[in-house]
């Protein structure tokens, strides 16, 4: 019999770019970890200069965050998402 350890994650991810999903999935999951609501995260490349839209949909609505190519460090993305969630009580 297998037993799952830890809390379940209530986060679903969608992306139009597999490489970007692999890069940002874990940092975004950490930013959303510990919350008791279900979230859907969509990662979409926009424009021709490498901008990425991270759209988080939850019980309070949708929170769109736009990152420039130079801002795609996983730690930075996680920090911005965590701060935005707290600021907007999302």
C-alpha positions in Angstrom: 0.0 0.0 0.0 1.4 3.4 -1.0 0.9 6.4 1.3 1.3 10.0 0.1 3.4 12.2 2.4 2.9 15.9 2.7 0.1 18.2 1.6 -1.7 17.8 -1.7 -1.1 20.6 -4.2 -4.1 22.3 -5.7 -2.3 23.8 -8.7 -2.7 23.0 -12.4 -0.3 24.3 -15.0 -0.7 25.0 -18.7 1.9 26.5 -21.0 2.5 27.1 -24.7 6.2 26.4 -24.3 7.4 23.1 -22.6 10.8 24.6 -21.8 9.3 27.6 -20.0 6.9 25.2 -18.1 9.9 23.1 -16.9 11.8 26.2 -15.9 9.0 27.9 -13.9 6.8 25.1 -12.7 8.6 24.4 -9.4 9.2 28.1 -8.4 5.5 28.8 -9.1 4.4 25.8 -7.2 6.5 26.9 -4.2 5.0 30.4 -4.3 1.5 28.8 -4.2 2.3 26.1 -1.8 0.4 26.0 1.5 -2.7 27.7 0.2 -5.9 25.8 0.6 -7.5 26.9 -2.7 -7.3 25.5 -6.2 -5.2 27.6 -8.7 -4.7 27.3 -12.4 -1.5 28.8 -13.7 -1.0 29.6 -17.4 2.4 30.5 -18.8 2.3 32.2 -22.2 5.1 33.8 -24.3 4.0 37.2 -25.6 5.6 39.5 -28.1 8.9 39.0 -29.9 11.3 40.2 -27.1 10.8 37.3 -24.8 8.1 38.6 -22.4 6.2 35.9 -20.5 2.7 36.3 -19.1 2.0 34.2 -16.0 -1.7 34.2 -15.3 -3.0 32.8 -12.0 -6.7 32.0 -11.7 -8.1 31.3 -8.3 -11.2 31.8 -6.2 -10.8 35.6 -6.1 -10.4 36.0 -9.9 -7.4 36.2 -12.2 -4.0 37.7 -11.4 -1.9 38.4 -14.6 1.8 39.1 -14.2 4.0 40.1 -17.1 7.8 39.3 -16.9 10.5 40.6 -19.2 13.0 38.2 -20.6 15.6 39.4 -18.1 13.2 38.8 -15.2 12.7 35.1 -15.7 15.0 33.9 -13.0 13.0 31.2 -11.2 13.7 32.7 -7.7 12.7 36.2 -8.8 9.5 34.9 -10.4 8.6 32.9 -7.2 9.2 36.0 -5.1 7.1 38.3 -7.3 4.2 35.8 -7.3 4.3 35.3 -3.6 4.4 39.0 -2.9 1.5 39.7 -5.4 -0.6 37.0 -3.8 -0.1 38.5 -0.4 -0.7 42.1 -1.6 -3.9 41.3 -3.3 -5.1 38.7 -0.7 -5.4 36.2 -3.5 
